[in-house]
Amino acid sequence: MQSWRRRKSLWLALSASWLLLALLGGFSLLRLALPPRPRPGASQGWPRWLDAELLQSFSQAGELPEDAASPPQAPHGGSCNWGACFDTSKCRGDGLKVFVYPASGPISETHHRILASIEGSRFHTFSPAGACLLLLLSLDAQTGECSSMPLQWNRGRNHLVLRLHPAPCPKTFQLGQAMVAEASPMVDSFRPGFDVALPFLPEAHPLRGGAPGQLQQHSPQPGIALLALEEERGGWRTADTGSSACPWDARCEQDPGSKQTQGRETLPNATFCLISGHRPEAALRFLQALQAGCIPVLLSPRWELPFSEVIDWTKAAIVADERLPLQVLAALQEMSPARVLALRQQTQFLWDAYFSSVEKVIHTTLEVIQDRIFGTSAHPSLLWNSPPGALLALSTFSTSPQDFPFYHLQQGSRPEGRFSALIWVGPPGQPPLKLIQAVAGSQHCAQILVLWSNERPLPSSWPETAMPLTVIDGHRKVSDRFFPYSTIRTDAILSLDARSSLSTSEVDFAFVVWQSFPERMVGFLTSSHFWDEAHGGWGYTAERTNEFSMVLTTAAFYHRYYHTLFTHSLPKVLRTLADEAPTCVDVLMNFLVAAVTKLPPIKVPYSKQRQEAAPLASGGPGPRPKPQAPAPDCVNQIAAAFGHMPLLSSRLRLDPVLFKDPVSVQRKKYRSLEKP
């Protein structure tokens, strides 16, 4: 009896050991992509060994480094790090300013796009003396010769060499202390925290905008996960993971199941995209998989993932061992649908935020370098890896997610319960006394700011209000309405025109709606865009219809962060367009918010009588104008500058509870909304 019990105990112990080994082996079999690397400058000393006293007998005193961070050492042997090879003191004034060396020879269309994207960014400067970073476009792949060093080379210090293709020149001879931004660098030659890994861009990659992601549903065939495998001659072929197949391994003898071959340029229509880490076109296939919403499964990759310093690829990609094909297929098949959907959604976000255009790739590269300069004031990981992304969450505004309008749901927070009214007074320059009184009657109003933007002198007296009233002398430009004034102390802004006519109840209800949707614009009067087949372009109409895509900013709530984006992120040519054609300013602000949020605005009720008597048009005094001739041109010019049409149409209007219901008025909170 005792021997039987001993055999049973031994059997249980062996079973538990095999189960533990299986669990430990499973983690090495299939793992998510590597997390972002530590930021440069962080101390990464030796671990505190438990047997440190034993090590003393095998080493001399002082041989082992201490845990404390040591001062930067001079680079040797062609190696560099951020502290030793980059002088951040040159960036203390205006932050990151980039000077681009002029090309010494013919350049490709891709290089033209790169130059245009840098020159149109807020980082560019024409003065090499005032630049923090000097950028050299490497032409090695085109000319077959080594690019000549510029006069201000200074051994490459504070230089960035941009390489879109592998270069034939020896890096140690040519680069010195320069950083390298290279497409798909090999892991063994990449210097983490100093170099920047870029995606492999095709020659026809668009300058700005770019094609949207192609994810249409959770999987191509619900319930059956499909694999897409890259072909050696280009293109993709698909197969079911349900079949016992290892399609990339020639040693497999099982039936590979049903297959379908797709063209070279066709995006894969699958859930998982298996990409070999050894083939030359693997990096390009990786970019195609992101656009298609196909989860990249990287089989023992030897190249650095793009922007791995800041992008958390564990949320969008998988790294697997190519030596274990059957186990990899089984692991993919067992992945939960919720996890699959989360990974696919992240591929779409990353594609749209950082990879869909040359402009986004270049701006992301410069943003990564700027984060290194700022150090502790750089973007946190949440801003890089959550919509709308770090390019649209400017660190010059804030580095706290709670200060932006996009992260309240993730943070479990809510916008503050106060707003600032910003009243723009243009020609003819009459003080908006009635409007000030109506806004001051709101229980949510914290301050009123009057932006005086006309030639008439400022009035000597203003109405008394319970909250502070500040008058700002503007620069006589329409774009002044969206300048990030330091006097604005609240997150919410009620943008108004002096000729606007609103009641206190309308203001209160619109603000309550905005608190539930702080990332969107909430307005009273709407307009729409449409595609005009006859003229082959976009059209614009201000007619009152059920469908709309824009709200007039002459009476609208939005987050104050959009003033920062409008002033510091939009190209100067677009702000100039708004100043020259005042009817364009509403279109431009709606384009900006829609491009950031991928959402339409929200309409709230507005009195029809006031709408006809005192319209909220921004073009000038008098009755509401018909759609003016410059408006359609405005839409087309702004759409061309954005590279795509971000506006989305909606039929949603939010009304108060019991709005226009046949019940007693005493039961309604916003009673004056229904008054004629």
Helices and strands as residue ranges (DSSP letters): H 2-29, E 30-32, H 52-55, G 56-58, H 82-85, G 88-91, E 98-100, H 109-119, E 133-137, H 140-143, G 154-156, E 159-163, H 171-174, E 179-183, E 196-198, E 226-230, E 236-240, E 259-262, E 272-276, H 282-292, E 295-299, G 313-315, E 318-320, H 325-334, H 337-350, I 351-355, H 358-374, G 375-377, H 381-385, G 390-392, G 401-403, H 408-411, E 419-425, H 433-440, E 445-452, E 469-473, G 478-482, E 492-497, H 504-516, E 522-523, E 526-532, E 537-541, E 550-551, E 555-559, H 561-568, H 572-580, H 584-597, E 602-603, H 608-613, H 630-642, G 665-667, G 671-674
